[in-house]
Each structure stands twice: as structure tokens, then as C-alpha cells.
Amino acid sequence: MLRILGIIFAVFLITGGVLGIDAFWLEPASLRTVEHTIHVDGAEVANLKGLRIAVIADLHAGSPFIDRAKMAEVVRQTMAAKPDLILLAGDYVIDGVIGGHYIPIETIATALKSLHAPLGVYAVPGNHDNWDGAVRTAAAFRRVGIPLLINQGALVIRGGRPLWIAGIDDFYTGPSDYNAALRGAPVRKALCLTHSPDVFPLLPPNCLLTIAAHTHGGQVNLPFFGRLIVPSHYGQRYAAGLVWVAARYLYVCTGIGTSMLPVRFGVPPEITVLDIE
């Protein structure tokens, strides 16, 4: 009996060790590019169909495993995906990650400078960026030629059709003035970019597709138990992936870096590529 108990205990120890290595090293140190297809319908969204969007979310440069070399790899993989449009969904810096080291936003913006796409590169701030300094973040991106849309819109022309990109400030750390971001849009349906998905229920029908981040997919997604901690007032509803409500779409990207604890399990770091069909 003691021998059986010893074997069981050893199995538990080995299993725990393997899972720990995966959660605190192998998975958070990895990086992949994942493609997702979103199907939309209607004549009003013709300017979105066929669009290929790469999203870099929650980079959290300076968190464990996200150093200058990893930022260069993020840029390389993003460019290899050959997107029509690149969107940066906030949280470029870190604040208090165990084992992390602070990297200035100026250094991060410079690392992202070589990103380019036919329809451009656009960014919004996240809560960590606003804590670090919204004005400083905007200046850093401006210096490298990447517009940081803070309750602002940008017009791009795709195939002779106008496409409005509405950048909405973070829901919790900056006023999310979505009306200002949509003001002046020459089309009835826009592509909206923001950091926290919690603003989604408030957005008008103009935001046909909203792209958000912030949740990290919970960072830990356990079998049977699911995502244990999701930083959203809506819990699992906006934790990750595609949400469809009343002819409006929300896609929540799970991101790349880590916050608080340097752990990822069942939610590997990813560059998200969205193909609109």
C-alpha cells in the first residue's frame, strides 16, 4: 500500500513539474501567428470583405520572455503574414510584472517602427500605457510614424472604397469617447479598435467590427475549470475570440506578453491575423 501511495505521489510531482515548466517557461516563451476567419454579410460592409488584419495585442515588452529579440520576432512574424492592415491594440509597457524589467515606450515604439502594410499601421493605448503616460506614448509613436488614435478616426481607401478606422481610448483609464472616434466617418459601418472589450456594449451600430485585447484570454485556461481570472466586468463573455451581438462583431485577442504573474497555460502568446470574408 505504501508503495502504491509513493508511486501516486511521484506521478503527481512529475506531472506538476511538467505543467509548471510549460506554464512558467515553455508556453509564455513561445510565439505563434494564428489565423481566424470572420464572416460578415451585407452591402454596407463591402469595404471590409477580403481584408486581412494583423493584430499585435498586449505586447507588455519587458515582461519575462518579451525582450528586444522577441519584439524583433513579433515584427518578423507579423510582416510574414502579409496583412493589408496592422493594428496595435495597446499595453506596450509593463507595470509590476514579477521577473520583468521596464522597457521605455520610446524603445518599444522604435522596435515596432519597421512594421508596414498597404493600408497602414494604427495603434491605440492600453491601461498600462495610460498609467505610463498617454502624452508620452503618443509622442513615442508619432516619432516613428505610427498614428496613436485616441478617440480619433483615420480614413483609408481600399479598392476605391473608404474604410474608417475608429480608435477608442481605454475604457478604464481614459475617456472612451467613441462618438468622437466615429465623427466624420464617410461610411455607415466602421472598424473600431480599442483596448478593453468592456466598452463593446456601449458602442453604436456604426462599429460593425470591434477589435479589443486586455484580457490575455485569462493567461491560464485549465481543462474543466476554464479561464480562472478574466479582467472584465463581463467575465467569460468577453474573455477571448469572436462575439456576435445584434449584427455587431467583437474579436478579443489574447495577446503576447503577461501581466502580474509571468505565466501562460492553455493560452499561448499569439499574433492574431483576422481574415474578413
N, C-alpha and C positions, 0 to 999 in steps of 0.2 A: 504493500500500500504506500509506504513512504517513497519507494522507487517511482511509482506512478505519479505521485504528487510532485516529486522532483522533476520528472520529465515534463509535466504540465507547466510547472513554474519556469523551467528553462525555455519552453516554447513561447511562453508569454514574454519573457525577457528578450528573446531573439526577435520576436515579432515587433515588440515595442521599439527595439533598437533600429530595426529596418525602417519602420514607419517614421521614427524620429529623424533618421538620416534623410529620408525622402522629403519630409515636411520642412526641415530646417536647412537643407542643403541642396539636394538634387533638384527638387521642383522649383524653389524660388530662384535658383541659379540658372534655370533653363530659359529659353525664349523660343517662341514659335509664331508663325504667321497663320492665322486661321481665317478661312473664307466663309461667309454666311450670305445666303441669298434672301432678299426681302421682296415679296411680290406686292406690287401696288397696282391699282386699277383706276381708270378714268382719264378723260381727255385733259383734265386740269393738271395732271402730273406727268405729262409727256416729257417735260424738261428733266425729270428725274430718271426716267426709264433708260436702262443701259448704262447708268452711271456707276462707276467703280470708285469707292471711297475707302481710303486707308485711315484708320483712327489710332492715334497714339494717346493712350489714357493713363493717368496716374503713374507717370514715369518715376516719380519720387527718387530722383538722382541723389545719390549719397546714402540711400538705404543699402543694407548688405547686398552684394552682388550687382548693384547698379552703379558702376564706376564709369570712367571716361571710355574705357574699352567697350563696355556694354552699350553705352549711348551710341558709339560708332556702329555697333552691330545692329541696333534698333534702326538707325538711318539706312544701313545697307539693306536690311530685310524689307523695310518699307519701300525703298526705291525698286527693289527686285520684284515687288508685287505689281508694279506699273499701274498705279492708280491714276484716275483722272483728277482726283481731288484729295488733298491730305488735310485732315482736321486734327487739332491738338486739343484734347478735352480737359486740360487742367491738372493741377497738382504736379508741378515740375520739381519742386523742392521738398525737403523733409523737415519735420519738427519733432525731435524726441524719439526717433526710432532706435530701439536697442541695437547696439553694434553698428550704428550708422555714423556717418560724418557729413557735416554740412558742406554742400557744394553751392556756391553763389549762383543766382539765376543768370547772371551775365555769362558764366562759364557754360551753363546748360543751354542757353539760347545760342551761343556760338557753336556748340556741338550739333545743334539742330539746323544750323544755317544752310547746310548743303541739301536739305530737303527741297524738292521742287516737283511740280506736277502741272499738266497742261492748264488746269483751272485754278491753280494756285494752292497756297498753304495758309490756313487760317487757324487761330487759336482763341481760347477763352481761358480766364483764370479759374483756379480751384480755390478751395478754402485755405489750403496751406500757402498758396501764392498770395492771397489777400492778407493773411497774417504776416507774411514776409514783407509785404508792401506792394499794393496794387500799382502805384505810380512807378515804382522801381521795376516791377515786372513788365509793365507796358513799355517802358523805356528800353529795357534789355531786348525785347522782341523787335521793337521799332528799329534798333540799331542794326539788326541782322536782316531786316526786310520782311519780317513776318507780322502781319496785322494781328493785334490782340483786340478782339471785338468785345467790348464791354458795353452791353446794351446798345449795340450798333449793328447795322447790316452792311453787307457787301454784295454788289451786283457782279455776277459773272455771266458771260454769254457762252452758251453751249449749243453748237449746231444751229446758230441763229436764233435760239430761244433764250430768254432771260431766266436766270436762276438766282434767287435771293437767298443768301446765307445769313441767318439772324443769329448773332452771338449774344447769349444772355448770361449776365453775371451770376455767380454762385448764389444759390437760394438762401444759404445760411449766413454768409459773411459779406454779402454785397447786395444792394437792392436789385432784385431780378425784374428789371423794367422791360418786360417782353414787348410791351406796346412801342417803346422807343426803338427796340431792335427790329421791329417789323415796319416801322414808319418809313414811308417812301418806297415800299416794295412794289414793283410794277406787275407782280403776279399775285394771284389769289392764294396760291399754295407755296410755302417756303420750306427750306431745310433749316431746322433750328439746332443750334449747338449750345450745350450748357454743361455744367459740371455735375451738379446733383440732380438725380431724377425726380426729386420730390416736388419740383416746380411743375411737373408734367400735368397734373390735374387742373392747374390754373391756366394753362396755355389755350389760346383761342384756336379755332379750327384751321386758321392760316398755317399753323405748324403741322404740316402733313406728316413729316418725319422728324422726330427729335432724337438727337444722339447725345447720350449722357455717360457718366462714369461714376466715380466716387465710392461705390460700394465694394470694389475689389472682388465682387462675387462672394463676399464674406471671408475671403482668403482661405478659409477652411470649409470644405464641403464633405461631410462624413457620410458614409453609407448608412442608411436607415435614419440617421439623425438630421441630415441635411446641413444647411448653412447655419452655423451656430450664432454668429453675430453679423448682422447686416445694418450698417449705419444709415438707416432710412426710417422715417416715421411709418412707412408702409410695409416694413418687414420684408418678407419673401417676395412680395408682389413685384417690387422693382429691383430685385437682387441682381439679376443678370439676364441678358438675352432680350428677345423680342416680346413686346407687349402691344396688343392691339385694342384700342378703345374707341368706339364710335367713329370709325373711318380715320383715326389718327394712329400713328405708329410711334413707338418709343423703342430705341435699342440701347441697352445698358451694357457698356463694355467693361470687362473685368480687369483690364489694365495690366501693368507690368511690374511695378515696384510693390513695396509693402509699407504698412503704417503700423505704429505701435510695436507689434512683435514681428520679427523677420521670418515669418512662417507662411507657407502656402501648401495646401494639401487638397487635391481634387480640383484646384483652380490654378492651373499653370499660367505663368505670365504669357500674354499674347499681344501681338499687333493684330488688331481687328480689321478685316477687309470686308466691306459690305458691297455686294453686287445687287443693284436695284433692277428688278425685272418686271 
